[in-house]
Structure formats: C-alpha cells, structure tokens
Amino acid sequence: MVKIINNVLTPEDCFSLYGSLINRNMWNLVRASGESLGGTFPGVNLVAGGKPIHNDPYWIGYFNCLFDRINQKLKEQHNFLLERNINRIALNAQNNNHYTEFHVDGDLNTFSIIGFLTPQWAENWGGELNIEGETVKYKPGDFVLFNSNQLHKSQEIKQLPYWRISVSYVINKSKS
C-alpha cells in the first residue's frame, strides 16, 4: 500500500519551515538508514518509542500538530484515517554526498509517513522515494503513507542548491 497525500504544506509553509530547520543546531551529522557507516547524513530523532528524546519542545510540538494536518488531508484525499499513536518522528537532510540504503522502519503493526519539506525541487535533481520499486517523485509539501515493513530509500540525489529535507513518522496501527 502506498498513498500519496498531496499539498499538506503550501509553498510558503515549506519555505518558512526549511529556513527555520536549516538554521537550527540540532542536527546529528552521522544518521544512517542501515548498519553501514557509509552514506551517513544529517538528521535528528525528535520522538522515539512514543516519547520525546530531543530537548526541543517547539519542533516536537510542530511535528505533532503537523501529524493532524496530514491526517486531515489523508481523510479528504483517500478516506483513510490514522490513530494518533506516533512512535517516531525524525528529520533527514541529504545532498549529493549522502544516500540511504533500502531499509524498513518497522513491522506489520506500523505505518510510515515521509514528508517532503524542501521548498523547491526539480525532477533532474533526483531524490525520489523508492518504495519496493515504486518511485514517488519528490514534490515539496507532499507526504507518502506506506506500511513500515516495506523496503524503501531515497533515490540518488544529483547536484542541487538545497538540502533534501524530509520528515519521517512511524505510526503504530493500534494502541494495544
């Protein structure tokens, strides 16, 4: 299952968010998508195991509220609604020196949501989201919902003038 949720964020939202995020000193420079040390990229875990792990209440609050907007758009566009049961919220920043490996975010009991936060994007910059061979174009302000046990990664990123910033959520399917 792959559901694209269009226009969750407006271009103005993306420009404001992007500028604010890249000017924060919260980024860990060695985040990775797999066990390998190769291809590390800047990132930050805000929430893990359902609990805040980064001491930044503003961003934790922002991305918690953004989940509600994602859910509203998901209901409008796909007649699908998620329970508010956030397991993880993480940010990633990549350029042409970084890559991700195919990986899973969780098991059958979780959904993943990836959101594209960079305010402008050209198709020839690469960076699409590949979910088990299905390629989703990087479109600023769009989000993608899929099962967390599906293999996924970002495609190769070409030379670009921005960081490819994304947010990833892992949502538990039930509270039990």
C-alpha positions in Angstrom: 0.0 0.0 0.0 1.3 3.5 -1.0 -0.8 6.6 -0.6 0.4 10.0 -1.8 -1.0 12.8 0.2 -0.8 16.0 -1.9 -0.4 19.6 -0.7 -0.2 19.0 3.0 2.1 22.0 3.2 1.9 25.1 1.0 5.0 26.5 -0.8 5.0 29.3 1.8 4.9 26.7 4.6 7.8 24.9 3.0 10.0 28.0 2.6 9.4 29.1 6.2 9.9 25.6 7.6 13.0 24.9 5.5 14.7 28.2 6.6 13.9 27.6 10.2 15.1 23.9 10.2 18.5 24.5 8.5 19.3 27.3 10.9 18.9 25.1 14.0 21.9 23.5 15.6 20.0 20.2 16.4 21.3 18.1 13.6 23.3 14.9 14.2 25.8 14.6 11.2 26.1 10.8 11.2 22.5 9.5 10.9 22.2 6.4 8.7 19.5 4.3 7.2 21.2 1.0 7.8 24.0 -0.6 9.8 26.7 0.7 7.4 28.7 3.8 8.3 28.8 4.7 4.6 26.3 7.3 3.3 25.6 8.9 6.6 23.6 12.2 6.5 22.5 14.9 8.9 19.3 14.1 10.9 17.6 14.2 14.2 15.3 12.0 16.1 12.7 14.1 17.9 10.5 11.2 19.2 11.4 7.6 19.6 9.3 4.8 21.2 6.5 7.3 21.5 8.5 9.6 23.8 10.4 12.9 23.1 14.1 12.2 23.0 15.3 15.6 21.8 15.1 18.6 24.0 13.3 20.9 21.6 9.7 21.3 22.6 8.9 23.7 19.7 9.8 21.2 17.0 8.3 18.3 18.8 5.1 20.3 19.1 5.2 21.5 15.5 5.6 18.0 14.0 2.9 16.6 16.4 0.5 19.2 15.1 1.6 18.6 11.5 0.5 15.0 12.0 -3.1 16.3 12.5 -2.9 18.2 9.2 -1.5 15.1 7.4 -4.4 13.0 8.9 -6.9 15.6 7.7 -5.6 15.6 4.2 -5.4 11.8 4.2 -9.1 11.6 5.2 -10.0 14.2 2.4 -8.0 12.6 -0.3 -8.1 8.9 0.5 -10.9 8.4 3.0 -8.4 6.9 5.4 -7.6 8.0 9.0 -4.8 7.1 11.3 -4.9 6.8 15.0 -2.9 9.4 16.9 -0.3 6.9 18.0 3.1 8.3 17.0 6.0 6.0 17.6 8.8 8.1 15.9 9.4 11.5 14.4 12.7 12.0 12.7 14.2 14.6 10.3 16.7 13.8 7.5 18.8 16.2 5.4 20.7 14.9 2.3 22.7 16.3 -0.6 24.5 14.6 -3.4 27.2 13.4 -0.9 24.6 11.3 1.1 22.5 8.3 0.3 20.2 5.9 2.1 20.2 2.1 1.9 17.0 0.1 1.4 15.5 -0.3 4.9 12.3 -0.8 6.8 11.0 1.4 9.5 9.0 -1.1 11.5 6.9 -4.2 11.3 3.3 -5.1 10.1 1.9 -3.2 13.0 3.2 0.2 11.9 2.8 2.8 9.1 5.4 5.1 7.8 4.8 8.6 6.6 7.5 10.5 4.7 7.1 14.2 4.1 9.0 16.3 1.5 10.0 19.7 3.2 12.4 21.2 0.7 10.6 24.3 -0.8 11.6 23.9 -4.4 12.6 20.8 -6.3 13.4 20.0 -10.0 12.9 16.5 -11.3 16.5 16.3 -12.6 17.8 16.6 -9.0 16.8 13.0 -8.3 15.9 12.2 -4.6 12.7 10.4 -5.4 11.3 8.0 -2.8 11.6 4.4 -3.9 9.2 2.0 -2.1 9.9 -1.6 -3.2 10.5 -0.4 -6.8 7.6 2.1 -6.9 9.1 5.6 -7.4 7.4 8.6 -5.8 8.6 12.0 -7.1 9.9 14.4 -4.6 7.2 17.2 -4.6 7.5 19.9 -1.9 4.7 19.7 0.6 3.6 16.2 -0.3 3.6 13.2 2.1 3.6 9.5 1.4 2.0 6.8 3.6 3.0 3.2 3.4 3.4 0.1 5.5 6.6 0.4 7.7 7.7 -3.1 6.7 8.1 -2.1 3.0 11.7 -1.6 1.9 12.3 2.0 0.9 15.1 4.5 0.3 15.7 7.8 -1.4 17.0 7.6 -5.0 20.4 9.1 -5.9 20.5 12.8 -5.4 22.2 14.9 -8.1 23.9 18.2 -7.7 21.3 20.6 -6.1 21.2 24.0 -4.5 19.2 22.9 -1.4 19.3 20.2 1.2 16.8 17.4 0.5 15.0 17.6 3.9 12.3 15.1 4.8 10.4 14.2 7.9 9.6 10.6 8.7 6.9 9.4 11.1 6.3 5.8 12.3 2.7 5.4 13.5 1.5 2.4 15.5 -1.6 0.9 13.9 -3.3 0.3 17.2 -2.8 1.4 20.8 -2.8 -2.1 22.2 
